[in-house]
Amino acid sequence: MTPVGIVGFSGYSGAELVSILSRHPLVEPVLLEHRETEDRARPLNYQGPRRMPYSVGLPLVFLATPPEVSIDLAPGLLEAGAKVIDLSGAFRLGTAENYRRWYQSEHPQPELLSKAAYGLPEFYRDTIPGKQLISNPGCYPTAANLALRPLVEAGVINLQCGIVCDAKSGVSGAGRKPSLKTSFVEVTENFSAYSVLEHRHVPEILRISGLEERQLSFTAQLLPIERGILETIYFRAKGDLNDQKIISIYLDRYVNDPFLRIYPAGTLPDLRGVARTNFCDIGVHIDEATGRAVVVAAIDNLRKGAAGMAIQNMNLALGFPETTGLL
């Protein structure tokens, strides 16, 4: 059993990591504490954390921490020889300029931005095993890029007409830290948009899909449910297309990707179908007469959008079969 560390194990994504890794046949989770004061809520198998010395002697450490904490901890872990999989947005944006614009602050470790592998195996599987620092994708960009990039590459979207991504997430996507907007009274029997035109996941979608900012309108909305992301993506198709031709593009692109499920013509995915799985489900419908097209992508934001994807990356980084512990 290979020991792997988890920092931030009491947050939603961190707890999901503990849950999945406790059943993984090839690794043993090691809980690492980085704070002076300990949170009272602990996993059932909690026996006390190891402190966070950089000489942890672990081959890999997950950082399920806020961006500023990941930026503080990653250099020491990398220097100690551990591979690092970061679940925050600390290293996703590629350049210090991108980080400055969307996070409204300077990146304290800009040299690490260019060294981090973007951990979306469906597109970057071959680059992940040799990297020390792997940046786990955001939940919204995971669904959006898996849905959009094959179509952008195939040239079947009329980009002059723009793309609308209507994205809805369960409340766990906001993290475990208490806030007024995610409290029960605010969320229950409610439905609201947030971070309109300034969501930090937008540059990830642009960077990976190959779109320009003027070509994409993205709006995030909060569903009064625990988990799940459903993205309804609208665009104008280019050329003579029907449902089956679009489906064939996805099937050809994802033929070797075990966690992509493409729905047959006439059917669309929903949140129940992906709950507590590492799958991304995609369905499509086109009005052939007008070229109006709709793609629906569904994931579990804590699995494929966070912990499940991180374990998929861990399997690749450590040389395990990619699906180990996830099917």
C-alpha positions in Angstrom: 0.0 0.0 0.0 1.4 3.4 -1.0 0.8 6.1 1.6 -0.6 9.4 0.2 -1.2 12.5 2.2 -4.4 14.6 2.4 -4.2 18.2 3.6 -7.7 19.8 4.1 -9.3 16.5 4.8 -12.2 18.0 6.8 -13.6 20.1 3.9 -16.1 18.6 1.5 -13.6 17.7 -1.3 -11.0 16.5 1.3 -13.6 14.3 3.0 -14.6 12.9 -0.3 -11.0 12.1 -1.0 -10.7 10.2 2.4 -13.9 8.3 1.5 -12.7 7.1 -1.9 -9.1 6.5 -0.9 -10.1 4.4 2.1 -11.5 1.9 -0.4 -8.6 2.2 -2.9 -6.8 -1.1 -3.2 -3.3 0.3 -3.8 -3.0 3.3 -1.4 -3.4 4.3 2.2 -4.6 7.8 3.1 -2.5 9.8 5.6 -4.3 12.8 7.2 -2.0 15.8 7.4 -2.9 18.8 9.6 -1.6 22.3 8.6 -3.5 24.5 11.0 -2.8 25.4 14.6 -6.3 24.7 15.7 -8.1 21.6 14.7 -11.6 21.4 13.4 -14.0 19.4 15.6 -15.6 17.5 12.6 -13.4 14.5 11.7 -13.9 11.4 9.5 -15.0 8.3 11.4 -11.6 6.7 10.9 -9.8 9.7 12.2 -7.0 8.8 14.7 -5.2 12.1 14.9 -3.3 13.8 12.1 0.3 13.9 11.4 1.7 17.4 11.6 2.7 19.1 8.4 6.5 18.9 8.3 7.8 19.2 4.8 9.8 16.0 5.2 6.6 14.0 5.2 8.3 11.2 3.3 5.2 10.7 1.1 5.3 10.1 -2.6 2.2 12.2 -3.2 0.1 14.7 -1.3 -3.3 16.1 -2.1 -4.0 19.8 -1.2 -7.8 20.2 -0.7 -7.2 23.7 0.6 -8.0 27.3 -0.4 -5.7 28.8 -3.1 -3.6 30.9 -0.6 -2.9 27.8 1.5 -2.0 25.7 -1.5 0.4 28.4 -2.7 2.0 28.4 0.8 2.4 24.7 1.1 3.2 23.4 -2.4 6.8 24.7 -2.7 7.9 22.9 0.5 6.2 19.7 -0.5 7.7 19.8 -3.9 11.2 20.5 -2.5 10.7 17.5 -0.2 10.2 15.3 -3.3 6.5 14.7 -3.1 4.2 15.0 -6.1 1.4 17.5 -5.3 -2.2 17.4 -6.6 -3.8 20.7 -5.8 -7.6 20.9 -5.8 -7.8 24.7 -5.6 -7.4 27.3 -8.3 -3.9 28.2 -7.2 -2.1 26.8 -10.3 -4.8 26.4 -12.9 -4.5 29.6 -14.9 -1.1 29.2 -16.5 0.2 32.8 -16.2 0.6 35.4 -13.5 -1.4 37.8 -15.6 -4.4 35.5 -15.7 -4.2 35.0 -11.9 -3.9 38.7 -11.3 -7.0 39.5 -13.3 -9.4 36.9 -11.9 -8.1 36.7 -8.3 -7.3 40.4 -8.0 -3.9 39.8 -6.4 -0.4 38.9 -7.4 0.6 35.2 -7.4 3.3 34.6 -4.8 4.8 31.7 -6.7 4.5 32.6 -10.4 7.2 30.3 -11.4 5.1 27.3 -10.5 2.2 28.3 -12.8 4.1 27.2 -15.9 5.3 24.0 -14.2 1.9 22.7 -13.2 0.2 20.1 -15.4 -3.5 20.8 -15.9 -5.1 17.6 -14.6 -7.8 16.9 -17.1 -6.7 13.4 -18.2 -9.2 13.2 -21.1 -7.0 15.9 -22.8 -3.7 15.8 -21.0 -3.3 12.1 -20.0 0.2 11.8 -21.4 1.7 14.9 -19.6 0.5 14.0 -16.1 2.7 11.1 -15.1 6.0 13.0 -15.4 4.9 16.1 -13.5 5.5 16.9 -9.9 2.7 19.5 -9.6 -0.7 18.7 -11.0 -3.5 21.3 -10.9 -6.9 19.7 -10.6 -9.5 21.4 -12.8 -12.4 23.3 -11.4 -15.8 21.7 -11.3 -17.6 24.0 -13.8 -14.7 23.9 -16.3 -14.6 20.1 -16.2 -18.1 19.8 -17.5 -17.8 22.7 -19.9 -14.5 21.7 -21.5 -15.5 18.0 -21.8 -18.6 19.2 -23.6 -17.1 22.0 -25.7 -13.6 21.2 -26.7 -14.4 18.3 -29.1 -16.9 20.5 -30.9 -14.6 23.5 -31.1 -11.8 21.2 -32.5 -14.2 19.7 -35.0 -15.2 23.2 -36.2 -19.0 22.6 -35.9 -19.8 25.6 -33.8 -20.6 29.0 -35.4 -18.4 31.0 -33.1 -19.6 34.3 -34.5 -23.0 33.6 -32.9 -21.4 33.0 -29.5 -21.9 30.2 -26.9 -24.1 30.4 -23.8 -23.2 28.1 -20.9 -25.9 28.0 -18.3 -24.3 26.2 -15.3 -26.0 25.0 -12.1 -24.3 23.6 -9.0 -25.2 22.0 -5.7 -24.3 24.0 -2.6 -21.3 21.8 -1.7 -19.5 23.4 -4.6 -19.1 26.6 -2.5 -17.1 24.7 0.1 -17.6 24.0 3.8 -16.7 27.4 5.3 -19.9 28.9 6.6 -21.3 31.9 4.7 -24.7 33.7 4.6 -25.3 32.9 0.9 -25.0 29.1 1.5 -26.9 28.9 4.8 -30.0 26.8 4.8 -32.5 29.6 5.0 -30.9 31.4 2.0 -30.6 28.3 -0.2 -33.7 26.2 0.5 -36.6 26.9 -1.9 -34.4 29.3 -3.7 -32.4 29.5 -7.0 -29.9 32.2 -7.7 -27.1 33.3 -10.0 -23.8 34.5 -8.7 -20.4 35.9 -9.8 -22.0 37.0 -13.0 -19.4 38.0 -15.7 -16.6 37.5 -13.2 -16.6 33.9 -12.2 -13.0 32.6 -11.6 -13.7 29.4 -13.6 -14.2 31.3 -16.9 -10.5 31.6 -17.8 -10.1 27.8 -17.3 -12.9 27.2 -19.8 -11.3 29.6 -22.3 -7.8 28.3 -21.8 -8.7 24.6 -22.3 -11.5 24.9 -24.9 -9.7 27.3 -27.2 -12.4 29.9 -27.1 -12.0 33.7 -26.8 -13.7 35.6 -24.0 -16.1 37.4 -26.4 -17.3 34.0 -27.7 -18.5 32.6 -24.4 -21.2 33.8 -21.9 -21.0 31.8 -18.7 -23.3 32.1 -15.7 -23.1 30.0 -12.5 -26.2 29.4 -10.5 -26.8 27.8 -7.1 -29.2 24.9 -6.8 -30.8 24.0 -3.4 -29.3 20.5 -3.4 -26.2 18.9 -1.9 -24.1 18.0 -5.0 -24.1 17.9 -8.7 -23.4 20.2 -11.7 -25.7 20.4 -14.8 -24.6 22.6 -17.6 -26.9 23.4 -20.5 -24.8 24.8 -23.4 -26.5 26.7 -26.3 -24.9 27.4 -29.7 -25.5 27.7 -33.4 -24.2 24.7 -35.3 -22.2 25.2 -38.5 -22.8 23.1 -41.5 -25.3 20.2 -42.2 -25.5 18.6 -38.7 -27.9 16.4 -36.8 -27.9 14.7 -33.4 -26.1 11.6 -34.6 -23.2 13.6 -36.3 -22.5 15.5 -33.1 -22.8 12.3 -31.0 -20.3 10.6 -33.4 -17.8 13.5 -32.8 -18.0 12.8 -29.0 -17.8 9.0 -29.4 -14.7 9.3 -31.7 -13.0 11.8 -29.3 -13.7 9.8 -26.1 -13.4 6.2 -27.4 -10.6 5.5 -24.9 -11.9 7.6 -22.0 -13.7 5.4 -19.4 -15.4 8.2 -17.5 -17.3 9.8 -20.5 -20.8 8.5 -21.2 -22.4 9.9 -24.4 -26.2 9.6 -24.5 -28.0 8.3 -27.6 -30.1 10.7 -29.7 -33.3 11.8 -28.1 -32.0 11.4 -24.5 -30.3 13.8 -22.1 -28.4 13.3 -18.8 -29.5 14.4 -15.4 -27.9 14.8 -12.0 -29.2 11.6 -10.5 -27.4 9.6 -13.1 -23.9 10.9 -12.1 -24.3 11.3 -8.3 -21.4 9.8 -6.4 -19.7 8.7 -9.6 -16.6 9.9 -11.6 -18.6 10.0 -14.8 -19.3 13.0 -17.1 -22.5 12.3 -19.0 -23.2 14.3 -22.2 -26.3 14.5 -24.4 -27.1 16.7 -27.4 -30.1 17.9 -29.4 -30.1 20.0 -32.6 -32.9 21.7 -34.5 -31.7 20.9 -38.0 -33.8 23.6 -39.6 -32.3 26.5 -37.7 -29.0 25.1 -36.5 -29.9 25.7 -32.8 -28.0 23.2 -30.7 -28.1 22.3 -27.1 -25.6 20.2 -25.2 -26.2 19.0 -21.7 -23.3 17.9 -19.5 -23.7 16.5 -16.0 -21.1 15.6 -13.3 -20.9 15.2 -9.5 -19.0 18.3 -8.4 -17.3 16.5 -5.5 -16.3 13.5 -7.6 -15.5 14.2 -11.3 -15.4 17.9 -10.4 -13.0 17.4 -7.5 -11.9 14.3 -5.5 -12.7 11.7 -8.2 -10.7 13.6 -10.8 -7.9 14.1 -8.3 -7.7 10.3 -7.7 -7.8 9.8 -11.5 -4.7 12.0 -11.6 -3.1 10.2 -8.7 -3.5 6.9 -10.5 -1.8 8.3 -13.6 1.0 10.0 -11.5 1.8 6.9 -9.6 1.6 4.5 -12.5 -1.7 2.7 -11.4 -4.5 1.8 -13.8 -6.5 5.1 -14.3 -9.8 3.7 -13.1 -8.5 2.1 -9.9 -10.7 2.8 -7.0 -13.2 4.8 -9.1 -15.4 2.1 -10.7 
